[in-house]
Amino acid sequence: MNWDIVEGNWKQFKGKVKAQWGDLTDEHLDVIAGKRVELVGKIQEAYGTTRDDAEAQIKRFEELNKD
């Protein structure tokens, strides 16, 4: 998954991200704005997880949403 494309089409990806990480608020999604690093931080914050675990979750998300 190319995060430049995700960032450029963030409005379309927000729904997929919200479906995957339901604890992220609309405010979180606005701050993330398609930036992978921001997504990692917000997952850590919302779920109390480690950076490595957040990265692993995003990697799985990327694999499921390759198209």
Secondary structure, DSSP 8 states (H G I E B T S, - for coil): --HHHHHHTHHHHHHHHHHH-TTS-HHHHHHHTT-HHHHHHHHHHHHT--HHHHHHHHHHHHHHT--
